[in-house]
Amino acid sequence: MISLLMIIPILGSIFIYIQRKNISAQKIAILSIITQIIIELFITLKFFIIFNDNICLTEKFTWLKFNNLKNDFCINYYVGIDGINISMIILSSLITLVSVITSYNVKKYNTLYYILILITNSLLIGYFTALDMFLLYIYYEIITFSLYFLILLWSNTKNRYMTINFIIYNVLSSLILMTSIIITYYLFMHDNTIQYNGFINLSELYNLNENCNKIYTKIIFFLIFISFAIKSSLVPFHGWLPQVHVESYNSVSIILSGIILKMGIYGMLRTSYCFLYYEILEYQNILALFGLITILYGVLKSFIYKDLKKIIAYYSISHMGFNLLGIISYTYEGVLGSIFHLFSYGILTSILFIFSNILYDKVGSRQINHFSGLMSIMPKYTYTSFFIFFAYIGMPGFSSFISELLIIVGLYHNNNNILKYISFISILGLFLNALSFILIIKKIFFNNLYLKNKQNWKQKLTSNINQEIYLIIFLLLILLLIGIFPNILINISDSTIKKYIS
């Protein structure tokens, strides 16, 4: 079944190539992803809501095996679904669908674009379901290059520095992760306290003997953290992200912020949460400081810039700090809140990029100082922005409220007094995020009408924007559904999180 989820977008991309002159590539891509989502919802309903399984639908066979070494070494195609990755799988498909729907302005290399989007989606499903550590790395590495071509070929400028910056950061992240995996294999092969079967099973790392070599585990921990911190754009490893968002097509930014950044936090949770739990507890204060600095730095930078896309990029960075605080709290509420936050803000950042792109599509500008008083000529856009604001600040009723509340409660329930203080300081980050957003809304929609090019822009801005508004409303309804009925996500993740925490 999991392989089918990966095969569907691949088949869609093949069909796009074959039928590229007869059928819209966008329609084929949409149909492929909708089919994928239907299967994912069936899996969720059957295995997690009805039967409440820990892990299901595992598929395993040996891909590479070397018997002539001192110890066996193999890479398995070993995938499965549990309460942690099922929400990420659904998020991957949903964000891909949103990206494809908003790709109507992609004219250059149209066929290649949708093929790469579908291939990236297939790789993301592989990454989130991988239970062999080396297999997870393989998906992680290939996704970097599929993204590189999406950014290189579909950006608004020919900024070579931006693409080089992206590839340097992300290849470095992959190399560091590879190094950590090699050391992990060495530890498994040479430590007699560990039962080693030729591969590293990510679903059983929590069973490792606590007496394994601590020097190696510390090295592995720091390498894994740095690798995934780069992917998640945690401060100070965030340098590659803002400019990529500004220069890339909006549909690429949606994938990047909606799901790619979440790969890093998920990777930390999947690879190190049980295997390296002593290291997490030992360096908990340092990790919490990383999270807090990321929250405050991201939101404070958002006050400086005028480009809406760059502002949203820093919002994304800020909220990755909350995800980190959730998983390092090492409490049930904190980890659950982090999973909620990954899902909620994956959707919410996509909404924000659609919101910002409405102005850019109409008049070619996202600079907030180019607009004022838009409420008088764009009432639908204005009223929609109010609901986006309510979702973004975590108003009760939206899923963002549940996620932020769980993370703060998780930090406070930890026995570490420093985390209790950080939980209060992190509330300041939420306040500053709300203040930043409300100042943007005030500037764009209220006061007297002002447009930089009033004669031409007014007519363009009053043209139809129903497609984007309907898509935003659909995504807001998902956030509202999970916010009003949070047990939907809690019941899915409950047993897996309890197994990890124990």
N, C-alpha and C positions, 0 to 999 in steps of 0.2 A: 504493500500500500504506500509506504514512504517513497519507494523508488518511483511509483506511479506519479506522486506529487512532483518529483524532479523531472520525469520524462515528459509530462504534459507541456510545460513551456518549451522544452527542446523540440517536441513535435510541432508546436506552434511556430517556432522559429524556422523550422524546415519548410513548413507549409507556406510561410511568408515568402521565403526565397523562391519556392517553386511557382507560386501564384502572384508574384510581385506586380504583374501588369494587369491582373484581372480583378483581384479583391483587395480592398483597403487593408494595408498592413496593420493599421490601428485596430480595426474591427477584429481581426484574427487574434491579435494580442489580448484584447479585452475578453474575447470568448475563452481563450486559454486560461487566463487568470481567474475568471468567474468560475469555470469548471473546477479549478484547483481549490478555490475557496469553499465551494459546495462540499467537496470531499473532506476538507479540513474541519468544517462544521459538523459533518457526520461523525468523524473520528472523535471530536470533542464531546459531542452528545453521548455517543455510545460508551466510550471507554472511561471518561472522566466524570461526567455528570451522573450517568446511570450506574456504572460499575465502580467508579472511583479507584481506578488502577494506579499503581505507582509508576509503572513503565509498561508500554505496550508496543505491539507491531514491530518488534525488533527483527532486523535482517542482518545476517552475518555470513560472510565467507572470506577466506584468505585471498588477498590480492597479491602480495609479495611475501616470499618467505626465503630466509637464508639459513640453511642448516649447518653450514661449514664453519660458523662462528663458535666461540667458546660457549655461548648461550644462544638459543634460538632467537631470531629477530624476524618479526613479520609485521606487515601493515594489513589490517583487516578492513574490508568494507563492512563496518559495523554501525548501524544506525538504529535509532529508537526514539519513541516519543514519551515524555513524562510531563509532570505538572509545571516544570520550569520552561521547557522549550515550546510547548504547544501554543502559548500566547504569542511567542516570538515568530512562530511559523505563520500564524494567522496574520500577525502584523506585517510580516514580509509580503504576503500576498496582497493585503489591503493597500499598503503603501505603493506597491508596484502597480496595482490597478489605478490608483489616483494619479500616479505619474504618467501612465499611458493615456488616461482620459485628458490630462492637461497638456498633452504633447501635440495638440492641433497645429501649433505654429512651427513644428519641425518640418522643414522642407528639404534641407540638405541631407543627402545619403539616407533618405527616409527608410528604405528597407533595412539597411545595416543598423540603423538606430534601434528599431523595434526588435531585431534579432539579438542585439547586445543586451537590451533591457530584459528580454525573456531568459537569456542565458544567465544573466546576473541573478535573476529571481531563482532559477534552478540551483545555482551555486549557494545562494543564501539558505534555501531549504536544506541543502546538504550540510552546510556549516552548523545550523542550529540543531540538526538531528544527529550529527556525528558523535559516536561513543568511543571511537578509537582516537587517541590523542593525535597521532600522526595524520589520520584522515582529516581531523578538524583543521590541522595546519595546512594541508593541501588545498582545501576549500578557501581558507583564509588568504592564502597566497594568490590563487587564481582570481578571486574577487578583486584584489588590488589592481590587477592588469585590465580586467573588464571595465572597472571604473575609470582607469587612466584613459582608455580610449573614448569613453563617454564624455569625459571632461575635455580631452584634447580636441575632439572633432566637433563637439557641440557646446561651444562657449561663445560669448558675445564679443570677445576680442581675441587677438592672437598673442596673448600674454604668455610667452614661453616660461617666464620666471614662475608663474603660478603653477603650470603643469610640472615643471622640474621640482618645485618645492613639494608638491603633492607626492610625486613618486619617490623622492628621497626620504621623506618622513615615513611613508607607508612601507617601502621596501626595508628600511631600517627596522621598523616594527616587526616585519616578517622574519628578518634575520635574527633578531633578538629572541623571538618566540621559538625559532628553529633551534637556537643554542640551548634554550631552556629545556626543550624536548630531548635533545641529545644527552644533556646532563641527567635528565630524569631516567632515560633508558639506562645510562651507566649506573645510576643508583639502584635501579631495579635489578640489573644483572649481577651486581656485586654485593648487595646487602642481603645477607641470609635471613634477615627478619621479615623480608617481603616475599610473598608468593608471586612468582613471575611466570607467566604463561606465554611469553614471547611478544606480548603487546601490552599497551597501557589502556585499561578499560576505564573510561571516564565514569561509568555508572557504578563502579565498585571502589573508587579511590578512598571513600570514607572508611573502608575496611582495613586500611593500611596500619601496620604495627606502629605505635607511637615511638618506638625505640630506633627508628631509622636515622641515618646519619644527619645530624642537624646542620652541619656546615653546608652540605649539598642542598638541603631543603631551603636554607636561607638564600643561597645563590639563586636557586630556581624561583623562589618567591619574588625576589627583586627583578629578575629578568622578565617573568610573566607580568608583573605589575607594570613595568615600564613599557613593554610591548603593547599591552591592552590600553594603557593610559594614552599612548600616542593615537591609537585608533579611536578612542573616545574623546580625544581633544581635551583631556584634563590639563589644567594649567600646571606646569609651563610647557606642555607638549602640544599646544593648540595652534602653533604658528601656521600650519598648512591650511586650516579650515576657512577663516573669514574670506580671504581673497578668492578661494575656489567657489564659494557660494556667490559672491558678487559677479564673477565672470561667467559662471556656468548657466546653461538654460535652466529655467525654473523647474522643469520636470526632473532634471538631474539633481538639483538641490533638494527636491522632495525625497528622493531615494537616499541621498547622502545623509540628510539630517534625520529623516524619518526612521531609517533602519540601520544604515551603515555604522553610525556612531554607537548604536546599541550593541553592536557586535563586541565591542571592547568590554563593556560591563558584563554582558552575558559570558564572555570568555573568562573573566575573573571568577565569576560565580561557578561556572562549570568546571574549570581546571584546578582552581586553588582553594575553593571554599572548604572542602573536606580534607584534601590531601595536605594542605598547608595551614590548617586552622591554628596551630600553635604560633606560627609566624604572624598570622593576622592579629591574634590577640596580643602578641609581643609588640608589634608596631602599630597597634590600633590608633594611638594618639597621632602619630605621624600621618597615617592614612586619612584620619579625620581632618587634619589640618589641610591636607591636599584638597579634600572635598570642600571645606569651608572657603579656602582661597579661590577655588574654581567658581563657587557660587558668587562670591562678592566681586571678584575680578570681572567675570562675564557681565554681570548686571551693571557695574559701574562704567564699563566700556560702552555699554549701550546708550548711555547718556551723551557720549561724545559725538557719535556719528549721525549723519543726516540721511544716509542711504538705508532704506527700509530693510533690504536684504542683509546688509552687514549688521544691522541692529538685531535681526532675527538670528543671525549666525551666533552672535554673542549671547542671546537668550538661550540658544541650544547648548552652548558651552556651560552657562550658568547652571542649567538644570541637570547636566551630567554630574555636577558636584553632588546634587541631592541623591542621585542613584548610587554614587560611591558611598555616601554616608549611610544609606540604607543597608548595603551588603556588609559593611565593616562593623555595623552595630552588633552583629551576631545575635540578633533576637528574631523571634518569629515575626513580630510586627514590622521590623525594619526590612527584612528580606522580602516579605510580602509587599510592603510599600514600594520597594525598589522595582519589583516586577510590575506592579500597578503603574508606577511612574514611567517605566520604559514603554509600556503599551499606550498610556494616556498621552504622553508628550511626543511619542512617535506620530500619533494622529494629529496632535495639536500643532506641532511645528509644520506639518504638511498644510494645515489650515492657514497658518500664518503666511506661508510662502504663496499660496493661492491668493490670499488677501492682498499681499504686496504686488503680485504680478498683474492684478486687474488694472492698476494705474499704469504700470509699465507697458502693458499691451496696448492701452488706449493712446498714450501720449509719449511713450519712450522715456519716462522719468520715474524714479522712485525716491527722489530727494524730498524729504518732508517739508523743506523750506520753499518748495515750488508750489505748494498747495495750501489753501486755507478756506474754511467755510463751505466745504463740499456737501454738507448736509442739505443745502438749498437746491442743489442740482443732482445729487445722487442719494436720495433717501433710502433706497433698498440697501445700498452699500453701507450707509451709516448705521442703520438699525442692525444689520448683520454684524458689524464691528462691535456693537455693544455686547452681543452674545459671545463673540470670540473673547472679549475682555473678561466676561464673567467666567468662562471656562479657563482662561489663562491664569487668573488670580486664584483659582481654586475655590470658587463659590460653592457652598453646599448644594448638592444635586448633581454636580459634575464629578467625573472620576478623578480629576486632578485634586479635588478636595480630599478624597479618600487616600490617595497615594501620599500626599504631603503630610496628612495627619498621621498615617501609619509610620512614616519614616521618623517624624519628630518624636512620636510615642516610643518607637523602638530605640532611639538614641537615649531617651530619658529613662527607659526601663533597664538599660545596661548598668551594671554595677560600677562602671568606670565613671567617676565624678566629672572628669574632663568632658566626656561625651554629653553629660547632662548640660554643662555650660554651652557646649557647641550647639546643642539642640535649640537653646534660646537664641543664640547668635544667628543661627540659620533662618530664624523667623524674620530677622532683619533683611535677609536676602529676598524673602518672599515679598516683604513690604516694598523694597526697592524695585523689584520686578514689576509690581502693580503700579508703582508711581511712574516708572519709565513708560509703561504702556499707556497709562491714562494721559500723560503729557503729549504723547504722539496723537492720540485720539482728539484731544483738545485742539492741538495745532492744525490737524488736517480737516476736521469736520466742523469746528465752531469758529467763532469770530466772523468778520466780514469776508465775503467771497474774494479770494485772490488766486489767480493762476498765472504762472510765469509768462505763458503765451495765451492770454485770455481769449483772443479772437478765434484761434484755431482749436484750442484745447476744450473749450466749453462744449462745442458740438460733439467732439469725440467722446467726452466723458459722459454725456447724456445718452449715448447709444446703448444697445442691449447688453446686459451682463448676466442674464438669467442663468446660463449654463454654469458659470462659476459659483453663483449664489446658491443654486440648488445643490451643487457638490459640497459646498461648505456646510449647508444645513444638514445634509445626510451624515457628514462626519461628526457634526455637533450632536446629532441625535444618538450616535453610537456612544459618545462620551457621556451623554445624559443617561442612556440606558444602563451603562455600567456604574455610573454614579448613584442612580436610584436603586439598582439591584446589584450591589457589589459582590454578593455571594456567587454570582456567575463566575467571576474570576477567582474568588477565594476558594470555592469548592474544587476548581480545577487544580489549583496549586497547593492546596492544604497538605495532603499526605506527603508529597515530595519535599516540601519545605521542612516539615516536621522530621523527616528522615535525615535531611541535611543537618538541621540544628542539633539533633540528638547525637 
